[in-house]
Amino acid sequence: MLEQPEANRMANVPFSGIREVFEECDRLEAQGQNIVHLEIGRPDFDTPSPIKQGAIEALDRGDVHYTSNYGILPLREKLATKLEEENGIRYNPDDEIVVTCGATEAVFVTLMGLIGTGDEVLLPDPSWTYPAGVRLAGGEPTTYELDPATGFQPDIDSLRKAVSAQTKLLIVNSPNNPTGGVLSEQRAKALRDFAVDNDLIVLSDEIYEKILYDDKSHHSLAALDGMRDRTVTINGFSKAYSMTGWRLGYLAAPVDLVDPIIRARQYTSTCAPSISQHAAVRAVGSGLHEPMVEAFERRRDRVCERIKRIPGMSCPDPTGAFYAFPTLPEGYTDDQEFVFSLLRESGVALVPGSVFGDAGKGNLRIAYSNSVEQIDEAFDRLEHWL
């Protein structure tokens, strides 16, 4: 046995807390236990048929080889049109858009390309797994608060306290995982002012952009005055088009930012799967996401209704993505113990809020990426268990 097999940088990169829940589900299901899954951050729908047909036709044509590091030009051209028409940002498809193996890779190569040893990165608390990527890139994650009282809007005072001379990059995620919060226009402009005043690069993760409720609007930070030249906009196909297994995302940024990112990308996956890229051409601008969003809104309403029935459990109504982030029920304080006890004893899978940072302690992430019937079954079991 080697004395120290892992690299030093891995010491501060924990095993994913979400994956720990997945692994326990697998173990229990192998033993025959029935699990209701409200922990999985993926749509439960099939990929729409026109998108699958695009892949079939690509296979029949023999489009099965490496593509440019940037991705196939027809997809980049459609993405450039989409970004201009829907987000108000103009990019050159030749060298300002990069198609990636999921939005996760887009985040990772952005951090690897732009962050160096000792650079500080501001990221929301609670948030998805950005801290691990920052540490792998050699940077130092520093958190800022999301305010539950305002629907989990970024707290600008918290940002001002967290920024320092070593801060290089700000991460913003809207609609947000795990809270379901959506950035307001007013708060987007406040973030713009903060980023410009402190000369920060911004990574704007917009993967849930199309999953919005209650007439909410999405605000791309790169579209605001002074932001295009300092922003990397990240998006993808997994969530809106139920294409998680196709592994396809993209990023858009000015050439000066893309240059180090594409160099980092060249030494990771080389290019996104050619077949997935040809399929995605059918997705962009198609409106194929709309029936799924309507279903998610019905599920959101049911989750909020059921949460309100449980003493001590409270949650701002999510206005985007497909997550709710309620507090623990009355009498409970340890979200890790709560989640694993509920899972083992009643077969309901949730994610502990503490997985998403210190601000998540005492909360739960509920992914309503399951049917209304399964949501009711999960809450029936939860109420019985309580």
C-alpha positions in Angstrom: 0.0 0.0 0.0 1.4 3.4 -1.0 1.9 5.7 2.0 0.2 8.8 0.4 -1.4 7.9 -2.9 -3.4 11.1 -3.4 -2.2 14.5 -4.4 -1.9 17.1 -1.7 -4.6 19.3 -3.3 -7.2 16.5 -2.7 -7.0 17.0 1.1 -9.6 19.7 0.9 -11.8 18.1 -1.7 -14.4 16.0 0.0 -16.4 13.2 -1.4 -19.7 14.7 -2.7 -22.4 14.7 0.0 -25.1 14.3 -2.7 -23.3 11.2 -4.0 -23.3 9.8 -0.5 -27.1 9.9 -0.5 -27.1 8.2 -4.0 -24.8 5.4 -2.8 -27.0 4.8 0.3 -30.1 4.6 -1.9 -28.3 2.1 -4.2 -27.4 0.0 -1.1 -30.9 0.0 0.3 -32.6 -0.7 -3.1 -30.2 -3.7 -3.6 -31.6 -5.0 -0.3 -35.2 -4.7 -1.7 -36.2 -1.4 0.0 -38.5 0.9 -2.0 -37.1 4.4 -2.2 -39.0 7.6 -3.2 -36.3 9.7 -4.9 -36.5 13.5 -4.1 -32.7 13.8 -4.0 -31.9 13.6 -7.7 -31.1 16.9 -9.5 -32.3 15.7 -12.9 -35.6 15.7 -14.8 -37.4 12.4 -14.8 -38.7 13.0 -18.4 -37.4 11.3 -21.5 -35.4 13.5 -23.9 -37.9 15.0 -26.5 -38.1 12.9 -29.7 -36.9 15.6 -32.1 -33.7 15.9 -30.2 -33.2 12.1 -30.2 -33.9 12.1 -33.9 -31.1 14.6 -34.5 -28.8 12.1 -32.8 -30.1 9.2 -34.9 -29.5 11.2 -38.1 -26.0 12.1 -37.0 -25.2 8.4 -36.4 -26.6 7.5 -39.8 -24.4 10.2 -41.5 -21.4 9.0 -39.7 -20.8 12.1 -37.6 -19.1 10.1 -34.9 -15.6 11.7 -34.8 -13.7 14.4 -32.9 -15.0 17.9 -33.4 -13.3 21.3 -32.9 -12.3 22.0 -29.3 -15.0 24.8 -29.5 -17.7 22.4 -30.8 -19.5 22.0 -34.1 -20.1 25.3 -35.9 -23.8 24.8 -36.6 -24.5 24.5 -32.8 -22.3 27.4 -31.9 -24.1 29.5 -34.5 -27.5 28.6 -33.1 -26.2 29.3 -29.6 -25.0 32.7 -30.7 -28.4 33.5 -32.1 -30.1 32.3 -28.9 -27.8 34.4 -26.7 -28.4 37.5 -28.7 -32.2 37.1 -29.1 -33.0 35.7 -25.6 -30.3 37.1 -23.4 -29.3 40.3 -25.1 -25.6 39.3 -25.5 -23.8 39.2 -28.8 -21.0 36.6 -29.2 -18.9 35.6 -32.2 -19.6 31.8 -32.7 -16.1 31.3 -34.1 -14.1 32.0 -30.9 -16.4 33.2 -28.1 -18.6 30.1 -27.6 -17.3 26.7 -26.3 -19.4 23.6 -26.2 -18.5 21.4 -23.2 -19.2 18.0 -21.7 -22.0 19.3 -19.5 -22.1 22.6 -17.6 -20.0 21.0 -14.9 -17.0 20.8 -17.3 -17.7 24.4 -18.3 -17.4 25.5 -14.7 -14.3 23.4 -14.1 -12.3 24.6 -17.2 -13.3 28.2 -16.5 -11.9 27.9 -13.0 -8.8 26.1 -14.2 -8.2 28.7 -16.9 -8.8 31.8 -14.8 -7.9 31.0 -11.2 -4.4 30.6 -9.8 -2.8 29.7 -6.5 -4.1 32.0 -3.8 -6.8 33.7 -5.9 -10.0 34.1 -3.9 -13.3 33.2 -5.4 -16.6 34.6 -4.0 -19.4 32.0 -4.1 -22.9 31.8 -2.7 -23.7 30.0 0.5 -25.6 27.7 0.2 -24.5 26.6 -3.3 -23.8 23.7 -5.6 -20.3 22.1 -5.5 -18.3 25.1 -6.6 -15.9 25.1 -3.6 -14.3 21.8 -4.8 -13.6 23.2 -8.2 -12.1 26.3 -6.8 -9.7 24.3 -4.6 -8.7 22.0 -7.4 -7.8 25.1 -9.4 -5.6 26.3 -6.5 -7.9 29.0 -5.4 -9.5 29.9 -2.1 -13.3 29.8 -1.8 -14.9 32.6 0.2 -18.7 32.7 0.7 -21.3 35.3 0.6 -24.9 35.0 1.9 -28.2 34.4 0.2 -31.0 36.0 2.1 -34.0 33.7 2.7 -36.2 36.7 3.6 -35.8 38.0 0.0 -36.2 34.6 -1.7 -32.5 33.8 -1.4 -31.2 37.0 -3.2 -27.5 37.6 -2.9 -26.7 39.8 0.1 -24.6 42.7 -1.2 -23.5 43.7 2.3 -22.2 40.2 2.8 -20.3 40.5 -0.5 -18.7 43.8 0.6 -17.5 42.1 3.8 -16.1 39.1 2.0 -14.2 40.8 -0.9 -10.4 41.4 -0.5 -7.4 42.4 -2.5 -6.9 38.8 -3.4 -10.5 38.3 -4.8 -10.4 37.6 -8.5 -13.7 36.0 -9.4 -17.4 36.1 -8.4 -19.7 33.1 -8.9 -23.4 33.7 -9.4 -26.0 31.0 -9.9 -29.6 31.9 -11.0 -32.0 30.2 -10.9 -30.2 28.7 -7.9 -29.4 25.2 -6.8 -30.2 24.4 -4.0 -32.7 27.1 -3.1 -34.8 27.7 -6.2 -34.2 31.4 -5.9 -34.2 33.7 -9.0 -32.0 36.8 -9.3 -34.1 40.0 -9.5 -33.3 42.8 -11.9 -32.5 45.1 -9.1 -30.1 42.6 -7.4 -28.5 41.8 -10.8 -27.7 45.5 -11.2 -26.3 45.6 -7.7 -24.1 42.6 -8.5 -23.0 44.4 -11.7 -22.0 47.5 -9.7 -20.1 45.4 -7.1 -18.2 43.4 -9.8 -17.2 46.6 -11.7 -16.2 48.5 -8.6 -14.0 45.6 -7.5 -12.7 44.7 -11.0 -13.9 41.1 -10.7 -14.4 38.4 -13.3 -17.9 36.9 -13.0 -18.9 33.2 -13.6 -22.6 33.3 -14.2 -24.1 29.8 -14.0 -27.4 29.9 -15.8 -28.1 26.2 -16.3 -31.7 26.5 -14.9 -32.4 29.6 -17.0 -35.6 28.2 -18.7 -37.2 26.7 -15.5 -39.0 29.7 -14.1 -42.4 30.2 -12.4 -44.8 32.9 -11.4 -43.9 35.1 -14.4 -40.3 35.5 -13.2 -37.8 36.7 -15.7 -34.2 35.6 -16.2 -31.4 38.2 -16.0 -28.1 37.4 -17.7 -25.4 39.4 -16.0 -23.3 39.7 -19.2 -26.1 41.7 -20.8 -25.7 44.6 -18.3 -23.5 47.6 -19.0 -19.9 47.0 -18.2 -20.3 43.2 -17.8 -19.8 41.5 -21.2 -16.0 41.8 -21.0 -15.7 40.4 -17.5 -18.4 37.6 -17.6 -18.3 33.9 -18.5 -21.9 32.8 -19.0 -22.4 29.1 -18.5 -25.5 27.1 -19.6 -26.4 23.7 -20.9 -29.0 21.2 -22.1 -29.3 18.8 -19.1 -32.0 20.5 -17.1 -34.3 22.2 -19.6 -34.3 19.4 -22.2 -33.8 16.4 -19.9 -30.5 15.6 -21.5 -28.4 14.8 -18.4 -26.9 11.7 -19.9 -26.0 13.4 -23.2 -23.3 15.4 -21.3 -23.6 18.7 -23.1 -23.1 22.3 -21.9 -21.6 25.5 -23.2 -19.9 28.7 -22.1 -19.8 32.1 -23.8 -17.2 34.9 -23.1 -15.0 37.4 -24.8 -11.9 36.1 -26.5 -9.6 37.3 -23.8 -11.3 35.0 -21.3 -12.0 32.2 -23.7 -8.3 31.9 -24.6 -7.0 30.5 -21.2 -10.3 28.5 -20.9 -10.0 26.7 -24.2 -6.3 25.8 -23.4 -7.5 24.2 -20.2 -10.2 22.5 -22.1 -7.8 21.1 -24.8 -6.2 18.9 -22.1 -9.4 17.6 -20.5 -12.1 16.1 -22.7 -10.9 17.6 -26.0 -14.5 18.0 -27.3 -18.1 17.3 -26.4 -19.6 14.1 -27.9 -20.2 14.8 -31.6 -23.6 12.9 -31.6 -24.8 15.0 -28.6 -23.9 18.2 -30.3 -25.8 17.4 -33.5 -28.8 16.4 -31.3 -28.6 19.7 -29.4 -28.9 21.7 -32.7 -32.6 20.5 -32.6 -33.0 21.7 -29.0 -31.9 25.4 -29.3 -34.8 27.7 -29.8 -37.3 24.8 -30.1 -39.6 25.4 -27.1 -39.4 21.7 -26.3 -38.7 22.5 -22.7 -42.1 24.2 -22.1 -44.2 21.1 -21.2 -41.6 20.0 -18.7 -41.6 23.4 -17.0 -45.4 23.3 -16.7 -45.1 19.9 -15.0 -42.4 21.2 -12.7 -44.6 24.2 -11.7 -47.4 21.8 -10.7 -44.9 19.8 -8.6 -43.5 22.9 -7.1 -47.0 23.9 -5.9 -47.6 20.5 -4.4 -44.3 20.5 -2.5 -44.9 23.9 -1.1 -48.4 22.9 -0.1 -47.1 19.8 1.7 -44.3 21.6 3.4 -46.8 24.1 5.0 -48.6 21.2 6.7 -45.5 20.1 8.7 -44.9 22.0 12.0 -41.7 24.0 12.1 -41.0 23.4 8.4 -40.8 26.6 6.4 -39.5 27.6 2.9 -39.7 30.6 0.6 -41.6 29.5 -2.5 -39.1 28.6 -5.2 -39.4 30.6 -8.3 -37.0 28.7 -10.5 -35.1 25.4 -11.0 -36.7 22.4 -9.4 -35.6 22.5 -5.8 -37.1 23.6 -2.5 -34.9 24.3 0.5 -37.0 24.1 3.6 -35.9 24.2 7.3 -36.0 21.0 9.3 -39.3 20.1 11.0 -39.9 21.1 14.6 -37.7 19.4 17.1 -34.8 18.5 14.7 -31.4 20.3 14.3 -29.1 17.8 12.6 -29.9 17.7 8.9 -27.4 14.8 8.2 -28.9 12.6 10.9 -32.4 13.5 9.8 -31.9 12.7 6.1 -30.2 9.3 6.6 -32.6 8.2 9.4 -35.6 9.1 7.2 -34.0 7.3 4.2 -33.2 4.1 6.1 -36.4 3.9 8.1 -39.0 5.2 5.6 -37.4 5.1 2.2 -37.5 8.8 1.4 -34.4 10.3 -0.2 -33.6 14.0 0.3 -30.3 15.8 0.6 -28.9 17.4 3.8 -28.7 21.2 3.5 -25.2 21.2 5.0 -23.9 19.5 1.8 -24.3 23.0 0.2 -22.4 25.0 2.8 -22.6 26.3 6.3 -25.7 28.3 5.6 -27.5 25.1 4.6 -27.2 23.5 8.0 -30.6 22.8 9.4 -32.2 22.7 6.0 -33.1 20.0 3.4 -33.0 20.1 -0.4 -36.1 18.6 -2.0 -35.8 18.0 -5.7 -39.3 17.9 -7.2 -37.9 16.0 -10.3 -40.5 13.3 -9.6 -44.2 12.9 -10.2 -46.9 14.5 -8.1 -47.9 11.0 -7.0 -44.4 10.2 -5.8 -44.2 13.6 -4.1 -47.4 12.8 -2.1 -46.1 9.4 -1.3 -42.8 10.9 0.0 -44.6 13.4 2.2 -47.1 10.8 3.5 -44.1 8.7 4.6 -42.4 11.7 6.1 -45.5 12.7 8.1 -45.9 9.1 9.3 -42.3 8.9 10.3 -42.4 12.2 12.2 
